[in-house]
Amino acid sequence: MTSPAFIFAGGGSGGHLYPGIAIAERIRELDPEATTRFVCSDRPIDAQVLGEEGVDFTPIPARPFSIRPRGLLRLAWSWGGCVRTVRGLIRQLAAEGRDVTLVAMGGFAAAPAARAARAEGRPIHLVNLDAVPGKANQWLARRADVVWTACRGPQIPSDWRVVRPIVRRRALPTSDSPQACRARLGLDPDRPMLLVTGGSQGASTINRTMIALTGVTPSLFAGWQIYHQSGPTDRHELRTAYQSAGIPHVVTSYCNDMAAAWGGADAAVGRAGAGTVAEAWGTMTPTLFLPYPWHRDDHQQANAAPLIECGGAVLIRDTTDAQANAGACTEPLRRLLDPEHAGQMRAALQELGPTDGAISVSRGLLGRQ
């Protein structure tokens, strides 16, 4: 009897990698004989994320879909080599007697991998993470045998299989107390903590908004401490701003212990990418979302809708102007940092149910539903 092999294809950001990692974890628990591999982009963030997770991965020089001449040329130039690389990986696993399935996690790195799987006659499963599918996922969905979606919404086709949000184990708190989590982060165990995160690559407009807030209304954070995952920019400016405002803080470009970050958080500020929304949901953390402002389809706003509608989160449009953002965020943040109001928000999030989408998808991939 052949054992299964699953190639997870996606990348370009942590948001296209972490859900695949979560599903792969569950697959290996359900079937220790199963093999999981990752195909990702050649961006440094992909190697960083997958390397820290200790998984086998193959980078390919995939490029995003584009209608601009230069972008289209780059896509065309890289396409053939990417397809050949993935076909080679599929053939290698098949030669080992494995039954190979391609699991496309969305994004531009998944497209040539799906083309390779189709050329090799292998099944394709797409895992859609956003409430408004992007161009790459629309393209992938037309070629997939099965489409899973961790979001509902008017733009999600009725024949897609809906699951709950997908969260990797390492982003969820263990049995450690919030105090122990804060201590792991180098913060005061007994002081309430605000988590500020822009995702795996940071968010410059959120960084600048926090700098503006501490300059205008530092009393807003009285009694609080901040753990801020900033990305590669603005670290010095953030530390200076927090220091000047007398706010205990840790500022880091990248967090490799999100379980402690979410486990120690009493409230959060972040983008509304599928991963951040799922982690806020899974940890029941009251959150102020500032969706990525340059997406034409506003899909991050749609991602956050379940948490907004239940009363467990608030959403402020990111104007990209730090002072305007600070003005719009002040009162919502004041309520978010109020223990009684935050408790009500946390209770509302509990009503959403567990973030067990990885279990559902892994069972489906293994034919155990």
Buried (B, 14 or more C-beta within 10 A) or exposed (E): EEBBBBBBBBBBBBBBBBBBBBBBBBBBEBBEEBBBBBBBBBBEBBBBBBEEBEBEBBBBBBBBBBEEEEEEEBBEEBBEEBBBBBBEBBEEBBEEEBBBBBBBBBBBBBBBBBBBBBEBEBBBBBBBBBBBBBBBBEBBBEBBEBBBBBBEBEBBEEEBBBBBBBBBEBBBBEEBEBBBBBBBBEBEBEBBBBBBBBBBBBBBBBBBBBBBBBBBBBEBBEEBBBBBBBBEBBBEBBBEBBEEBEBBBBBBEBBEBBBBBBBBBBBBBBBBBBBBBBBBBBBBBBBBBBBBBEEEBBBBBBBBBBBBEBBBBBBBBBBEBBBBBBBBBBEBBEBBBBEEBBEBBBBBBEEBEEBBBBBBBBBBBBEEE
